[in-house]
């Protein structure tokens, strides 16, 4: 069984993936450790871009674009070192035979004593001045550094950190850095990100920087290249984490878990989809219980009912999810389930200033046809709704209408009956009418709906009476439950 969950962490600006393991029953152990069915030897490619390529005769443009994007992730394994990873200690650096020029280059670099100077704006490249270069004594704990501009300044020892030799540029694993410190780690991540290398190992974990654009590195051909590989044979990639999970589950017969951490907008939900996509394609499913299309439909509904725009993210998820995959004896997916915990249920009736409510409400208003609007009595809604402000821009309405079409298609693909869909839409429409009804004090100084007609429409859609709805909404205890006079179906 594989478990996946995402947790919002405001202390991190990237998505961090970590794996856990536990007991697992019902999985056939894979004893074939010799061949491993890895589809590329030594995890390498032999391309012309310096990062490797793949010898394949397929001329399909999309696959070639994907493969080029994959090669561009920095397959620098033909450089100065090879990586060997252990389950406990992360990675060791094994130096390969180097030419005399390489030795002299590194020696010159070490003699230059390059460091990072930490300051209020971040960190900058500098060179430590040796005693012979820095006349005059210095107080204890103080050093002199030469900036790139040529200026020499005196700083605290704590304000400098050692830089790494050039062969560690764009290193795939931060744990492999000779000098592992904050400045060197950020410098490596910045180098890789500049080359669209958004994935970086940190020992057994993976850091993913949100590129804020579509990259051609998630194609089916890449999935086929990674199937059966060990971690040391794969570059940093979200699919690689899926392969490690799947392989560990088969070989250890234990449950595996993947946890995604990051702040809003770092890409947790998107990367969860990528991992699930890989597992579906690589492991296969029994009887089509879960397909890539069904997975997309699941996330279409999760995004519609759980996402909204915030000041930090135009499509922020306001829920955490636990996605569970169960595998049969052959290693194929036998069943799948998802649990979603809503963080901000109150957003339905109490929005942060300047932020909208959940996307599904705008999609319903923009996409519902005249027949559905009449059935849900939405034609009576005005422009002022207590819980939301209807979309005004034509482009926004068009996007919401297109999203509504996808929502209806997702209901159908996932097997929702027409009665179930009608029940869900009735609850959504009832929320509209309750927002339109408003609340205030009546002649007897008791709380009541200000617009009784709107409240009556909400009661009808919820299958209850106006009296029961009023009692449920305005009772002092706040724990009353509606008793339905009619079935929603």
C-alpha positions as CSV (number, residue, x, y, z in Angstrom):
1,X,0.0,0.0,0.0
2,X,1.2,3.5,-0.8
3,X,0.1,6.5,1.1
4,X,0.5,10.1,-0.1
5,X,-0.3,13.3,1.8
6,X,0.5,17.0,1.5
7,X,0.9,19.4,4.4
8,X,1.1,23.2,4.1
9,X,4.2,24.5,5.7
10,X,4.7,28.3,5.6
11,X,8.4,28.0,6.5
12,X,9.3,26.4,3.1
13,X,9.1,28.0,-0.4
14,X,9.7,24.7,-2.2
15,X,8.0,21.3,-2.2
16,X,9.9,18.8,-0.1
17,X,9.1,15.1,-0.5
18,X,10.0,12.5,2.1
19,X,9.3,8.8,2.4
20,X,8.3,6.5,5.2
21,X,7.8,2.8,5.4
22,X,5.7,0.4,7.4
23,X,4.3,-3.1,7.3
24,X,2.7,-4.3,4.1
25,X,0.8,-7.4,3.4
26,X,-0.3,-9.0,0.1
27,X,2.7,-7.8,-2.0
28,X,4.8,-10.3,-3.8
29,X,8.5,-9.9,-3.0
30,X,10.7,-9.1,-6.0
31,X,13.9,-11.1,-5.8
32,X,15.3,-10.1,-9.1
33,X,18.0,-7.6,-8.1
34,X,20.5,-8.4,-10.9
35,X,18.8,-7.0,-14.0
36,X,16.2,-4.7,-12.4
37,X,14.6,-4.1,-15.8
38,X,16.1,-0.6,-15.9
39,X,15.6,0.9,-19.3
40,X,18.8,2.9,-19.5
41,X,22.2,1.8,-18.5
42,X,23.9,3.5,-15.6
43,X,21.1,6.1,-15.6
44,X,23.0,8.0,-18.4
45,X,22.2,9.5,-21.7
46,X,24.6,10.3,-24.5
47,X,23.2,13.5,-26.0
48,X,25.0,16.5,-27.6
49,X,24.0,19.0,-24.9
50,X,26.5,17.9,-22.4
51,X,24.0,16.4,-20.1
52,X,23.5,13.1,-22.0
53,X,20.8,11.8,-24.3
54,X,19.1,8.6,-25.3
55,X,19.8,6.2,-28.2
56,X,16.3,5.7,-29.5
57,X,15.0,5.5,-33.1
58,X,11.6,6.9,-32.3
59,X,11.1,10.2,-34.1
60,X,7.9,11.3,-32.4
61,X,8.2,15.0,-31.8
62,X,6.5,15.0,-28.5
63,X,8.6,12.2,-27.1
64,X,11.8,13.9,-28.4
65,X,10.8,17.1,-26.7
66,X,10.1,15.3,-23.5
67,X,13.4,13.4,-23.7
68,X,15.3,16.6,-24.4
69,X,13.7,18.2,-21.4
70,X,14.7,15.1,-19.4
71,X,18.3,15.3,-20.6
72,X,18.3,19.0,-19.7
73,X,17.7,18.1,-16.1
74,X,21.5,17.9,-15.7
75,X,22.6,14.3,-16.2
76,X,26.1,15.3,-15.3
77,X,27.2,11.8,-14.4
78,X,30.0,11.8,-16.9
79,X,31.7,14.5,-14.9
80,X,34.2,14.2,-12.0
81,X,32.3,12.0,-9.7
82,X,29.7,9.2,-9.4
83,X,27.1,9.0,-6.7
84,X,26.5,6.1,-4.4
85,X,23.5,6.3,-2.1
86,X,22.8,4.5,1.2
87,X,19.5,4.2,3.0
88,X,20.8,5.8,6.2
89,X,23.6,8.2,5.3
90,X,22.4,9.8,2.0
91,X,25.3,9.8,-0.5
92,X,29.1,9.4,-0.7
93,X,31.3,11.1,-3.2
94,X,33.6,8.8,-5.1
95,X,36.3,10.6,-7.1
96,X,37.1,9.2,-10.5
97,X,40.4,9.4,-12.3
98,X,41.1,12.9,-13.3
99,X,43.5,14.4,-15.8
100,X,46.4,16.5,-14.8
101,X,44.6,19.7,-16.0
102,X,41.7,18.9,-13.8
103,X,44.0,18.5,-10.8
104,X,45.8,21.8,-11.5
105,X,42.4,23.6,-12.0
106,X,41.1,22.4,-8.7
107,X,44.4,23.2,-7.0
108,X,44.3,26.7,-8.3
109,X,40.7,27.1,-7.1
110,X,41.5,25.8,-3.6
111,X,44.4,28.2,-3.4
112,X,42.1,31.1,-4.3
113,X,40.0,30.2,-1.2
114,X,36.6,31.2,-2.6
115,X,34.0,31.9,0.0
116,X,30.4,33.2,0.3
117,X,30.0,36.5,2.1
118,X,26.7,36.5,3.9
119,X,24.9,39.9,4.1
120,X,21.5,41.4,4.6
121,X,20.6,41.0,0.9
122,X,21.7,37.3,0.7
123,X,25.2,36.2,-0.1
124,X,27.9,37.2,-2.6
125,X,31.1,35.6,-4.0
126,X,34.3,36.7,-2.3
127,X,37.9,35.5,-1.7
128,X,39.5,35.0,1.7
129,X,42.7,37.0,2.1
130,X,45.6,34.9,3.5
131,X,47.9,36.2,6.1
132,X,50.5,37.2,3.5
133,X,47.9,39.1,1.5
134,X,46.5,40.9,4.6
135,X,49.1,43.0,6.3
136,X,48.5,44.0,9.9
137,X,47.0,42.0,12.7
138,X,43.2,41.3,13.0
139,X,41.2,40.9,16.1
140,X,40.1,37.4,17.0
141,X,37.1,36.3,15.0
142,X,37.7,38.8,12.2
143,X,38.9,38.1,8.6
144,X,39.5,40.1,5.4
145,X,37.8,39.2,2.2
146,X,38.3,40.5,-1.3
147,X,35.1,41.2,-3.3
148,X,34.6,40.7,-7.0
149,X,34.9,44.5,-7.4
150,X,38.4,44.3,-5.9
151,X,37.6,46.0,-2.6
152,X,39.0,44.4,0.5
153,X,36.8,44.5,3.6
154,X,37.0,43.2,7.2
155,X,34.1,40.9,8.4
156,X,33.2,38.5,11.1
157,X,34.3,34.9,10.6
158,X,30.6,33.9,11.1
159,X,29.7,35.9,8.0
160,X,31.6,33.8,5.6
161,X,30.9,30.2,4.4
162,X,33.1,28.0,2.2
163,X,32.3,27.6,-1.5
164,X,32.5,24.4,-3.4
165,X,34.9,23.6,-6.3
166,X,33.5,24.0,-9.9
167,X,33.0,20.3,-10.4
168,X,30.1,20.5,-7.8
169,X,28.2,23.1,-9.9
170,X,24.6,22.0,-10.4
171,X,25.2,18.9,-8.3
172,X,22.2,16.5,-8.4
173,X,22.4,15.9,-4.6
174,X,23.0,18.5,-2.0
175,X,24.4,15.8,0.3
176,X,27.3,15.4,-2.1
177,X,28.6,18.9,-1.7
178,X,32.1,19.1,-0.3
179,X,31.1,22.0,1.9
180,X,27.4,21.7,2.8
181,X,26.2,25.1,4.1
182,X,23.2,27.3,3.4
183,X,24.9,29.6,0.9
184,X,26.3,26.7,-1.1
185,X,22.9,24.9,-1.1
186,X,21.1,27.9,-2.3
187,X,23.7,28.6,-4.9
188,X,23.3,25.0,-6.3
189,X,19.5,25.3,-6.3
190,X,19.8,28.6,-8.1
191,X,22.2,27.2,-10.7
192,X,19.9,24.2,-11.4
193,X,16.7,26.3,-11.5
194,X,18.3,28.6,-14.1
195,X,18.7,25.6,-16.4
196,X,15.1,24.3,-15.7
197,X,16.5,21.6,-13.4
198,X,13.7,21.9,-10.8
199,X,14.4,18.7,-9.0
200,X,17.3,18.2,-6.6
201,X,18.1,15.3,-4.2
202,X,18.8,16.1,-0.5
203,X,19.9,12.7,0.6
204,X,16.9,10.4,0.5
205,X,14.5,13.4,0.0
206,X,13.7,15.5,-3.0
207,X,13.4,19.3,-3.4
208,X,11.2,20.6,-6.1
209,X,11.2,24.2,-7.1
210,X,7.9,25.4,-8.8
211,X,9.0,26.5,-12.3
212,X,5.7,28.5,-12.8
213,X,5.5,27.2,-16.3
214,X,5.0,23.9,-18.2
215,X,8.1,21.9,-18.7
216,X,8.4,18.9,-21.1
217,X,9.7,16.5,-18.5
218,X,6.6,14.5,-17.6
219,X,5.9,12.5,-20.8
220,X,5.1,8.8,-21.0
221,X,8.5,8.1,-22.6
222,X,10.2,9.2,-19.4
223,X,8.1,6.9,-17.4
224,X,9.2,4.0,-19.5
225,X,12.9,5.0,-19.1
226,X,12.6,5.0,-15.3
227,X,10.6,1.7,-14.9
228,X,12.6,-0.8,-12.9
229,X,15.5,1.5,-12.0
230,X,17.2,1.9,-8.7
231,X,17.6,5.4,-7.2
232,X,21.3,5.6,-8.0
233,X,20.4,5.0,-11.6
234,X,17.9,7.9,-11.9
235,X,18.3,11.6,-11.9
236,X,16.4,13.8,-9.5
237,X,12.8,13.7,-10.7
238,X,9.4,13.4,-9.2
239,X,8.9,10.2,-11.2
240,X,12.1,8.8,-9.6
241,X,10.5,9.2,-6.2
242,X,7.5,7.2,-7.4
243,X,9.8,4.5,-8.7
244,X,11.7,4.3,-5.4
245,X,8.4,4.0,-3.6
246,X,7.2,1.2,-5.8
247,X,10.4,-0.7,-5.8
248,X,10.8,-0.5,-2.0
249,X,7.3,-1.7,-1.5
250,X,7.8,-4.8,-3.8
251,X,11.2,-5.7,-2.3
252,X,10.5,-5.0,1.4
253,X,6.8,-6.1,1.5
254,X,6.1,-3.0,3.6
255,X,3.8,0.0,3.2
256,X,5.4,3.1,1.8
257,X,4.4,6.7,2.4
258,X,5.3,9.9,0.6
259,X,4.8,13.3,2.4
260,X,4.8,16.6,0.5
261,X,5.7,19.7,2.4
262,X,5.7,23.3,1.2
263,X,4.0,26.7,1.4
264,X,1.0,27.6,-0.7
265,X,1.9,27.7,-4.4
266,X,5.0,25.5,-4.1
267,X,3.4,22.7,-6.2
268,X,2.4,20.0,-3.6
269,X,-0.9,19.0,-5.3
270,X,0.6,19.1,-8.8
271,X,3.6,16.9,-7.7
272,X,1.2,14.5,-6.0
273,X,-0.6,14.1,-9.3
274,X,2.7,13.4,-11.1
275,X,3.7,10.7,-8.6
276,X,0.3,9.0,-8.9
277,X,0.4,9.3,-12.7
278,X,3.8,7.5,-12.7
279,X,2.5,4.7,-10.4
280,X,-0.6,4.2,-12.6
281,X,1.5,3.9,-15.7
282,X,4.3,1.9,-14.3
283,X,2.4,-0.6,-12.1
284,X,-0.8,-0.9,-14.1
285,X,-4.3,-1.3,-12.6
286,X,-6.6,-4.3,-12.2
287,X,-9.8,-3.9,-14.3
288,X,-9.2,-0.2,-15.0
289,X,-10.0,0.6,-11.4
290,X,-7.8,3.7,-11.7
291,X,-6.6,5.4,-14.9
292,X,-4.9,8.6,-15.7
293,X,-8.2,10.0,-16.9
294,X,-9.9,9.1,-13.6
295,X,-7.1,10.6,-11.7
296,X,-7.5,13.8,-13.6
297,X,-11.2,13.8,-12.8
298,X,-10.6,13.2,-9.1
299,X,-8.4,16.3,-9.0
300,X,-10.8,18.3,-11.1
301,X,-13.4,17.8,-8.4
302,X,-11.0,18.4,-5.6
303,X,-9.8,21.6,-7.1
304,X,-13.4,22.8,-7.8
305,X,-14.7,22.2,-4.3
306,X,-11.4,22.9,-2.4
307,X,-9.5,25.6,-4.3
308,X,-9.8,29.4,-4.5
309,X,-7.7,32.4,-5.2
310,X,-5.6,33.9,-2.4
311,X,-3.2,36.8,-2.2
312,X,-0.3,34.3,-2.7
313,X,-1.7,31.8,-5.1
314,X,-4.3,32.1,-7.9
315,X,-5.4,28.5,-7.4
316,X,-4.7,27.7,-3.8
317,X,-5.8,24.3,-2.3
318,X,-7.6,24.8,1.0
319,X,-7.5,21.1,1.9
320,X,-5.0,18.4,2.8
321,X,-5.3,15.0,1.2
322,X,-4.3,11.4,1.9
323,X,-4.3,9.3,-1.3
324,X,-4.1,5.6,-0.8
325,X,-3.2,2.9,-3.3
326,X,-3.6,-0.8,-2.6
327,X,-1.7,-3.3,-4.6
328,X,-2.5,-7.0,-5.3
329,X,-0.1,-9.9,-5.3
330,X,1.2,-9.1,-8.8
331,X,2.1,-5.5,-7.9
332,X,-0.8,-4.0,-9.8
333,X,-3.1,-1.3,-8.3
334,X,-6.2,-3.1,-7.0
335,X,-8.0,-0.2,-5.4
336,X,-7.6,3.5,-4.6
337,X,-9.1,6.0,-2.2
338,X,-8.6,9.7,-1.3
339,X,-9.5,11.5,1.9
340,X,-9.7,15.3,1.9
341,X,-9.7,17.4,5.0
342,X,-11.0,20.9,4.4
343,X,-9.0,23.6,6.3
344,X,-11.4,26.5,5.7
345,X,-15.0,25.4,5.6
346,X,-15.9,28.8,7.0
347,X,-14.7,30.3,3.7
348,X,-18.2,29.4,2.3
349,X,-19.8,32.1,4.5
350,X,-16.9,34.2,5.8
351,X,-14.3,35.1,3.2
352,X,-11.0,36.9,3.9
353,X,-11.2,40.4,2.6
354,X,-10.4,40.6,-1.1
355,X,-10.5,36.9,-1.6
356,X,-13.2,34.8,-3.3
357,X,-15.0,31.7,-2.1
358,X,-14.4,28.2,-3.5
359,X,-14.2,27.9,-7.3
360,X,-17.2,25.6,-7.6
361,X,-19.7,28.4,-6.8
362,X,-18.4,30.6,-9.6
363,X,-18.3,27.7,-12.0
364,X,-21.9,26.7,-11.3
365,X,-23.2,30.2,-11.9
366,X,-21.1,30.7,-15.1
367,X,-21.7,27.3,-16.6
368,X,-25.2,26.1,-15.7
369,X,-27.6,26.1,-18.6
370,X,-31.1,27.5,-18.5
371,X,-32.7,24.2,-17.6
372,X,-30.4,23.6,-14.6
373,X,-30.8,27.2,-13.5
374,X,-34.6,26.9,-13.5
375,X,-34.4,23.6,-11.6
376,X,-32.1,25.1,-9.0
377,X,-34.1,28.4,-9.0
378,X,-30.9,30.3,-9.7
379,X,-32.6,32.7,-12.2
380,X,-34.0,34.6,-9.1
381,X,-30.5,35.5,-7.8
382,X,-29.5,39.1,-7.9
383,X,-26.0,40.6,-8.3
384,X,-25.6,41.0,-4.6
385,X,-25.1,37.6,-2.8
386,X,-23.9,37.7,0.8
387,X,-21.4,34.9,0.5
388,X,-19.8,35.9,-2.8
389,X,-19.5,38.5,-5.6
390,X,-20.4,37.1,-9.0
391,X,-17.7,37.3,-11.7
392,X,-17.8,40.4,-13.8
393,X,-15.1,40.1,-16.5
394,X,-16.0,38.1,-19.6
395,X,-12.7,36.2,-19.6
396,X,-13.3,35.1,-16.0
397,X,-16.8,33.9,-16.9
398,X,-15.5,32.0,-19.9
399,X,-12.9,30.2,-17.8
400,X,-15.4,29.4,-15.1
401,X,-17.8,28.0,-17.7
402,X,-15.2,25.8,-19.3
403,X,-14.2,24.5,-15.8
404,X,-17.9,23.7,-15.1
405,X,-17.9,21.5,-18.2
406,X,-14.9,19.6,-16.9
407,X,-16.7,19.2,-13.5
408,X,-19.7,17.6,-15.1
409,X,-17.5,15.3,-17.3
410,X,-15.6,14.3,-14.1
411,X,-18.8,13.4,-12.3
412,X,-19.8,11.2,-15.2
413,X,-16.3,9.5,-15.6
414,X,-16.2,8.7,-11.9
415,X,-19.6,7.0,-12.0
416,X,-21.7,9.5,-10.1
417,X,-25.4,8.9,-10.7
418,X,-27.7,11.7,-11.9
419,X,-29.4,11.7,-8.6
420,X,-26.1,12.1,-6.7
421,X,-25.1,14.9,-8.9
422,X,-28.5,16.6,-8.4
423,X,-28.1,16.3,-4.6
424,X,-24.7,17.9,-4.7
425,X,-25.9,20.8,-6.9
426,X,-29.0,21.3,-4.8
427,X,-26.8,21.9,-1.7
428,X,-24.6,24.3,-3.6
429,X,-27.7,26.2,-4.9
430,X,-29.2,26.2,-1.3
431,X,-26.0,28.0,-0.1
432,X,-26.6,30.7,-2.8
433,X,-30.2,31.2,-1.7
434,X,-29.2,31.3,2.0
435,X,-26.7,34.0,1.2
436,X,-29.4,35.9,-0.7
437,X,-31.9,35.5,2.2
438,X,-29.7,37.3,4.7
439,X,-30.4,37.4,8.5
440,X,-31.6,40.0,11.0
441,X,-34.0,40.5,13.9
442,X,-37.7,40.3,13.5
443,X,-40.6,42.1,15.3
444,X,-40.2,39.9,18.3
445,X,-36.4,40.6,18.5
446,X,-35.7,37.1,17.3
447,X,-33.2,36.2,14.6
448,X,-34.8,35.4,11.3
449,X,-34.3,35.4,7.5
450,X,-34.7,38.8,6.0
451,X,-35.9,37.4,2.7
452,X,-38.4,34.6,3.4
453,X,-38.8,33.7,-0.3
454,X,-35.1,33.1,-0.7
455,X,-35.0,31.0,2.5
456,X,-38.0,29.0,1.3
457,X,-36.2,28.2,-2.0
458,X,-33.2,27.0,0.1
459,X,-35.4,24.8,2.2
460,X,-37.0,23.3,-0.9
461,X,-33.7,22.4,-2.3
462,X,-32.5,20.8,1.0
463,X,-35.7,18.8,1.3
464,X,-36.9,20.4,4.5
465,X,-39.4,23.0,5.7
466,X,-38.7,26.7,6.2
467,X,-39.5,26.3,10.0
468,X,-36.9,23.5,10.4
469,X,-34.3,25.5,8.4
470,X,-34.9,28.6,10.5
471,X,-34.6,26.6,13.7
472,X,-31.4,24.9,12.5
473,X,-29.8,28.2,11.5
474,X,-30.8,30.3,14.4
475,X,-31.0,27.9,17.4
476,X,-28.8,29.0,20.3
477,X,-27.0,25.7,20.7
478,X,-25.8,25.6,17.1
479,X,-26.0,21.8,17.1
480,X,-29.4,21.1,15.6
481,X,-29.8,18.9,12.6
482,X,-32.2,19.3,9.7
483,X,-34.9,16.8,9.4
484,X,-35.7,16.2,5.8
485,X,-39.4,16.1,4.8
486,X,-38.5,14.8,1.3
487,X,-35.6,13.0,-0.1
488,X,-33.0,14.9,-2.1
489,X,-33.1,12.2,-4.6
